[in-house]
Amino acid sequence: MMSFLRNLRRNCSGVAMIEFAFSLPIILLMGLGGTELAHMAIARERVDQIAMLVADNAARVRDTIDENDVNDIMTGAKLVGQSIDFGAHGRIILSNVQNNPTNTGQWIRWQRCAGAKNVSSTYGNVNDGWQDTSLSAGIYDHTNTTAGKISAAPGTIVMFVEVVYDYQPIVPVNYFGARTFRATQAFNVRDRTPASSTNADGTVNQNPPLDIKDQSNLVATNKNSSCSLYSA
């Protein structure tokens, strides 16, 4: 019996297996953490790409832009974010920014949205700046008043995009907590010019158009990417 115990004490076979069993959870957690971090970086890049894609494509449309153009742009953007399930967990807000009719500030003449996330623009809503000086220095993030401001030069239009996305982890361990990614982009429109906002006698139209068909040369069709709709 004593001989067996002495042999058992000197027996080192299986030590590696035991050490591996102890270290396996740590290795697994580190591996999953690296995978999650890489996925988060890709998701962050996708959100930035979506913002740039929508602003650039909306600014490229020449002469006139209609609801079909906007719908196509939104559909393409959601396809870019398909790998991160952007449609179900994100929101795109496209704003037309130009000088107001009295040239006393900026004006958000129209907005179109896509995505199921229920979130509003932090930069403003349709007709903000109409006939007043509230946006005289440009549109800005109302949650961060020290941030830069976006302005369109007289006689031009800026396509401004906000993208918001609730990050969806791919591993069951929540390493980084709840994350919401935000991105903004602004592009000058190439050829389109702002539609007139004055009457024939030179006075300012007192009733700003609410429908997209009358706003900055946008032509109405049966369906639009209304900001009152939330769908993937």
C-alpha positions as CSV (number, residue, x, y, z in Angstrom):
1,M,0.0,0.0,0.0
2,M,2.8,2.4,0.9
3,S,4.6,1.6,-2.3
4,F,1.4,2.4,-4.3
5,L,1.1,5.7,-2.6
6,R,4.7,6.6,-3.2
7,N,4.3,5.7,-6.9
8,L,1.1,7.8,-7.1
9,R,2.9,10.8,-5.6
10,R,5.7,10.6,-8.2
11,N,3.3,10.0,-11.1
12,C,3.1,13.2,-13.3
13,S,1.0,11.8,-16.1
14,G,-2.2,13.9,-16.5
15,V,-0.7,17.1,-15.1
16,A,-1.0,18.8,-18.5
17,M,-4.6,17.7,-18.8
18,I,-5.4,19.2,-15.4
19,E,-3.6,22.5,-16.1
20,F,-5.4,22.7,-19.5
21,A,-8.7,22.2,-17.7
22,F,-8.0,25.0,-15.3
23,S,-6.8,27.4,-18.1
24,L,-9.5,26.5,-20.7
25,P,-12.2,28.9,-19.3
26,I,-9.7,31.8,-19.4
27,I,-8.6,30.9,-22.9
28,L,-12.2,30.6,-24.0
29,L,-13.2,34.0,-22.5
30,M,-10.2,35.7,-24.1
31,G,-11.0,34.2,-27.5
32,L,-14.7,35.1,-27.3
33,G,-13.7,38.6,-26.1
34,G,-11.4,39.1,-29.1
35,T,-14.1,37.9,-31.4
36,E,-16.7,40.3,-29.9
37,L,-14.2,43.2,-30.1
38,A,-13.6,42.5,-33.8
39,H,-17.3,42.3,-34.5
40,M,-17.9,45.5,-32.6
41,A,-15.2,47.3,-34.7
42,I,-16.9,46.0,-37.9
43,A,-20.3,47.2,-36.7
44,R,-18.9,50.6,-35.9
45,E,-17.4,50.8,-39.4
46,R,-20.7,49.7,-41.0
47,V,-22.6,52.5,-39.2
48,D,-20.0,55.0,-40.6
49,Q,-20.3,53.6,-44.1
50,I,-24.1,53.8,-44.0
51,A,-24.0,57.4,-43.0
52,M,-21.6,58.3,-45.8
53,L,-23.5,56.1,-48.4
54,V,-26.8,57.8,-47.8
55,A,-25.5,61.4,-47.7
56,D,-23.3,60.9,-50.8
57,N,-26.0,59.1,-52.9
58,A,-28.7,61.6,-52.0
59,A,-26.4,64.4,-53.0
60,R,-25.6,62.7,-56.3
61,V,-29.2,62.7,-57.6
62,R,-29.3,65.4,-60.3
63,D,-32.0,67.8,-61.4
64,T,-34.8,66.3,-59.3
65,I,-35.0,63.7,-56.6
66,D,-38.2,61.7,-55.9
67,E,-39.5,59.2,-53.4
68,N,-38.3,56.3,-55.4
69,D,-34.7,57.7,-55.3
70,V,-34.9,58.1,-51.5
71,N,-36.4,54.6,-51.1
72,D,-33.6,53.1,-53.2
73,I,-31.0,54.9,-51.2
74,M,-32.5,53.7,-47.9
75,T,-32.8,50.1,-49.2
76,G,-29.2,50.1,-50.3
77,A,-28.0,51.4,-47.0
78,K,-29.9,48.7,-45.1
79,L,-28.4,46.1,-47.3
80,V,-24.9,47.4,-46.3
81,G,-25.9,46.9,-42.7
82,Q,-27.6,43.5,-43.2
83,S,-24.7,41.6,-41.5
84,I,-25.3,43.5,-38.3
85,D,-29.1,43.4,-38.5
86,F,-29.2,47.2,-39.0
87,G,-32.8,47.4,-40.3
88,A,-34.2,46.0,-37.0
89,H,-32.0,47.8,-34.6
90,G,-31.0,51.0,-36.4
91,R,-32.3,54.3,-37.8
92,I,-31.3,56.5,-40.7
93,I,-32.5,60.2,-40.7
94,L,-31.9,62.1,-44.0
95,S,-32.4,65.9,-43.8
96,N,-32.4,68.5,-46.6
97,V,-30.6,71.6,-45.2
98,Q,-30.7,74.9,-47.0
99,N,-31.0,78.6,-46.3
100,N,-34.4,79.7,-45.2
101,P,-36.5,82.1,-47.4
102,T,-35.4,85.2,-45.5
103,N,-31.7,84.2,-45.6
104,T,-31.5,84.6,-41.8
105,G,-30.4,81.0,-41.1
106,Q,-30.6,77.4,-42.0
107,W,-33.8,75.5,-42.6
108,I,-34.5,71.8,-42.4
109,R,-36.9,71.7,-45.3
110,W,-37.6,67.9,-45.4
111,Q,-36.6,64.7,-43.7
112,R,-36.9,61.0,-44.6
113,C,-36.1,58.0,-42.4
114,A,-35.6,54.3,-42.5
115,G,-35.1,51.6,-39.9
116,A,-37.1,50.1,-37.0
117,K,-35.3,51.9,-34.1
118,N,-37.6,54.5,-32.5
119,V,-35.3,57.6,-32.2
120,S,-35.7,61.2,-33.3
121,S,-33.1,63.5,-34.8
122,T,-31.0,65.4,-32.3
123,Y,-30.3,68.1,-34.9
124,G,-33.9,69.2,-35.5
125,N,-37.1,68.5,-37.3
126,V,-38.9,69.4,-40.5
127,N,-39.3,73.2,-40.9
128,D,-37.0,74.1,-38.0
129,G,-35.5,77.5,-39.0
130,W,-38.4,78.5,-41.2
131,Q,-38.5,82.3,-41.2
132,D,-36.6,82.7,-37.9
133,T,-33.0,82.9,-36.7
134,S,-33.0,79.8,-34.5
135,L,-30.5,78.1,-36.9
136,S,-28.6,81.2,-37.9
137,A,-25.3,79.5,-37.1
138,G,-26.3,76.2,-38.7
139,I,-28.0,73.1,-37.5
140,Y,-26.3,71.4,-34.5
141,D,-26.6,68.5,-32.1
142,H,-28.9,69.7,-29.3
143,T,-27.4,67.1,-27.0
144,N,-24.0,68.6,-27.5
145,T,-24.0,72.3,-28.1
146,T,-20.2,72.5,-28.3
147,A,-20.1,70.3,-31.4
148,G,-19.7,71.7,-34.9
149,K,-22.6,73.2,-36.9
150,I,-23.7,72.3,-40.4
151,S,-24.6,75.1,-42.8
152,A,-25.5,75.2,-46.5
153,A,-24.2,78.1,-48.5
154,P,-26.8,80.4,-50.2
155,G,-28.3,78.8,-53.2
156,T,-27.1,75.3,-52.3
157,I,-28.5,72.3,-50.5
158,V,-26.7,70.0,-48.0
159,M,-27.8,66.4,-47.5
160,F,-27.3,65.7,-43.8
161,V,-27.5,62.2,-42.4
162,E,-27.8,60.9,-38.9
163,V,-27.4,57.1,-38.2
164,V,-28.2,55.5,-34.9
165,Y,-27.6,51.8,-34.2
166,D,-28.1,49.6,-31.1
167,Y,-25.1,47.2,-31.1
168,Q,-26.0,43.5,-31.1
169,P,-23.4,41.2,-29.6
170,I,-22.6,37.9,-31.2
171,V,-21.5,36.0,-28.0
172,P,-23.7,35.3,-24.9
173,V,-21.3,37.0,-22.6
174,N,-22.0,40.8,-22.5
175,Y,-18.4,42.0,-22.4
176,F,-18.9,45.7,-23.2
177,G,-22.4,46.4,-22.0
178,A,-25.2,48.0,-24.1
179,R,-23.7,50.2,-26.9
180,T,-25.4,52.6,-29.2
181,F,-23.4,53.8,-32.2
182,R,-24.0,57.2,-33.8
183,A,-22.6,58.6,-37.0
184,T,-23.3,61.8,-39.1
185,Q,-22.3,62.8,-42.6
186,A,-23.0,65.9,-44.8
187,F,-22.6,66.2,-48.5
188,N,-23.2,69.2,-50.8
189,V,-25.8,68.5,-53.5
190,R,-24.0,68.6,-56.9
191,D,-26.6,70.0,-59.3
192,R,-30.0,70.5,-57.7
193,T,-30.8,73.9,-56.4
194,P,-33.3,74.9,-53.7
195,A,-36.9,75.3,-54.8
196,S,-38.3,78.8,-54.5
197,S,-39.9,79.7,-51.2
198,T,-41.2,83.1,-52.2
199,N,-44.4,84.3,-53.9
200,A,-44.6,86.0,-57.3
201,D,-44.5,89.4,-55.6
202,G,-41.3,88.6,-53.7
203,T,-42.9,88.0,-50.3
204,V,-42.2,84.9,-48.3
205,N,-44.6,82.0,-48.6
206,Q,-46.2,81.9,-45.2
207,N,-47.1,78.2,-45.4
208,P,-44.0,76.0,-45.7
209,P,-44.8,72.8,-47.7
210,L,-45.3,69.8,-45.5
211,D,-45.2,67.2,-48.3
212,I,-42.0,66.1,-50.0
213,K,-43.5,66.7,-53.4
214,D,-43.1,70.5,-52.9
215,Q,-39.8,70.4,-51.2
216,S,-36.5,71.0,-53.0
217,N,-37.7,69.5,-56.3
218,L,-38.7,66.2,-54.8
219,V,-41.5,64.6,-56.8
220,A,-44.1,62.6,-54.9
221,T,-44.9,59.0,-55.6
222,N,-47.3,56.6,-53.8
223,K,-44.8,55.5,-51.1
224,N,-42.3,57.4,-49.0
225,S,-39.7,56.8,-46.3
226,S,-41.7,58.8,-43.7
227,C,-40.1,59.5,-40.4
228,S,-43.4,58.4,-38.8
229,L,-42.8,54.8,-40.0
230,Y,-40.6,52.3,-38.1
231,S,-39.8,49.1,-39.9
232,A,-36.8,46.9,-40.8
